[in-house]
């Protein structure tokens, strides 16, 4: 029977969660939510430092995306335990970044909605990675 959708043809939920986390990790640095006028984070940087600063920022933010891509690749090859380890490692880094943003702020400081969007997306990414790692470990045994 051609055209019949079987369970084997569909991507696994772990793979879907891993790709969703990878997408969030890639897109958060590019959101125009920084500055006063809904601008990109590099809008206030002087032109002489712009290329160097933007490159530095994106390499630092996207290094986790390279690791996530490796985890998704390992998952596709059937190495679910390795993929789960990569997902947990990146989730711990994201949670550390969240804590780094939240702890130094006094309780009287009101967050802007733009900072809340970034914190919310990072929280979603970390949760997605922890769930993906849990599901991958459950399926590996």
C-alpha positions as CSV (number, residue, x, y, z in Angstrom):
1,X,0.0,0.0,0.0
2,X,1.6,3.2,-1.1
3,X,0.8,6.5,0.5
4,X,0.0,4.9,3.9
5,X,1.6,6.9,6.7
6,X,3.2,4.5,9.2
7,X,4.7,5.2,12.6
8,X,8.2,4.5,11.2
9,X,7.8,7.3,8.6
10,X,7.2,10.0,11.2
11,X,10.0,11.7,13.0
12,X,10.3,10.8,16.6
13,X,9.1,13.2,19.2
14,X,12.6,13.5,20.6
15,X,13.8,14.6,17.2
16,X,11.0,17.2,16.9
17,X,11.9,18.6,20.4
18,X,15.6,18.7,19.5
19,X,14.9,20.6,16.3
20,X,12.5,23.0,18.1
21,X,15.2,23.7,20.7
22,X,17.8,24.2,18.0
23,X,15.5,26.7,16.2
24,X,14.9,28.7,19.4
25,X,18.6,28.7,20.1
26,X,19.4,30.1,16.6
27,X,16.6,32.7,16.5
28,X,16.7,34.3,19.9
29,X,19.9,36.4,19.2
30,X,18.3,37.7,16.0
31,X,15.1,39.0,17.6
32,X,14.7,42.8,17.2
33,X,13.8,43.2,20.9
34,X,16.7,45.2,22.2
35,X,17.1,48.9,22.6
36,X,14.4,51.5,22.7
37,X,13.0,51.2,19.2
38,X,12.5,47.5,18.7
39,X,16.0,47.3,17.2
40,X,18.5,44.6,16.9
41,X,21.1,44.3,19.6
42,X,23.8,45.7,17.4
43,X,21.9,48.9,16.6
44,X,23.7,51.0,19.3
45,X,27.2,49.8,18.6
46,X,29.6,52.3,16.9
47,X,30.4,51.3,13.3
48,X,34.1,50.8,14.0
49,X,33.4,48.0,16.4
50,X,30.2,46.6,14.8
51,X,31.5,43.7,12.7
52,X,33.9,42.5,15.5
53,X,31.3,42.8,18.2
54,X,28.5,41.2,16.3
55,X,30.7,38.3,15.2
56,X,31.8,37.8,18.8
57,X,28.3,37.9,20.1
58,X,26.9,35.5,17.5
59,X,29.8,33.0,17.8
60,X,29.2,33.0,21.6
61,X,25.5,32.5,21.3
62,X,25.6,30.0,18.4
63,X,28.3,27.7,19.8
64,X,25.5,25.9,21.7
65,X,23.6,25.6,18.4
66,X,26.5,23.7,16.9
67,X,26.4,21.3,19.9
68,X,22.6,20.9,19.5
69,X,23.1,20.2,15.8
70,X,25.5,17.4,16.8
71,X,23.0,16.1,19.3
72,X,20.3,16.0,16.6
73,X,22.7,14.3,14.2
74,X,23.5,11.6,16.9
75,X,19.8,11.1,17.4
76,X,19.3,10.5,13.7
77,X,22.1,7.9,13.7
78,X,20.5,6.1,16.6
79,X,22.8,7.1,19.4
80,X,20.1,8.3,21.7
81,X,22.2,8.2,24.9
82,X,24.8,10.6,23.4
83,X,22.1,12.9,22.1
84,X,20.5,12.9,25.5
85,X,23.8,13.9,27.1
86,X,24.2,16.7,24.6
87,X,20.7,17.9,25.3
88,X,21.2,17.9,29.0
89,X,24.5,19.8,28.7
90,X,23.0,22.5,26.6
91,X,20.0,22.7,28.9
92,X,22.3,23.2,31.9
93,X,24.1,26.0,30.0
94,X,20.8,27.7,29.1
95,X,19.6,27.4,32.7
96,X,22.9,28.9,33.9
97,X,22.4,31.8,31.5
98,X,18.9,32.3,32.8
99,X,20.1,32.4,36.4
100,X,22.9,34.8,35.4
101,X,20.2,37.2,34.1
102,X,17.9,36.8,37.0
103,X,20.0,36.7,40.1
104,X,21.8,40.0,40.0
105,X,18.7,42.0,39.4
106,X,17.1,43.5,42.6
107,X,13.5,42.7,43.1
108,X,12.5,46.4,42.6
109,X,13.7,46.5,39.0
110,X,10.9,46.0,36.6
111,X,11.7,43.9,33.6
112,X,10.8,45.1,30.2
113,X,8.5,42.9,28.1
114,X,11.4,42.4,25.7
115,X,13.6,40.9,28.4
116,X,10.7,38.8,29.5
117,X,10.3,37.5,25.9
118,X,14.0,36.5,25.9
119,X,13.8,34.9,29.3
120,X,10.6,33.1,28.3
121,X,12.1,31.7,25.1
122,X,15.2,30.5,27.0
123,X,13.0,28.8,29.6
124,X,11.0,27.1,26.8
125,X,14.3,26.0,25.2
126,X,15.7,24.5,28.5
127,X,12.4,22.7,29.3
128,X,12.3,21.3,25.7
129,X,15.8,20.0,26.0
130,X,15.2,18.4,29.4
131,X,12.1,16.7,28.1
132,X,13.9,15.6,24.9
133,X,16.8,14.1,26.9
134,X,14.4,12.3,29.2
135,X,12.5,10.8,26.3
136,X,15.7,9.8,24.6
137,X,17.0,8.0,27.6
138,X,13.7,6.3,28.1
139,X,13.8,5.0,24.5
140,X,17.5,4.0,24.6
141,X,17.1,1.2,27.1
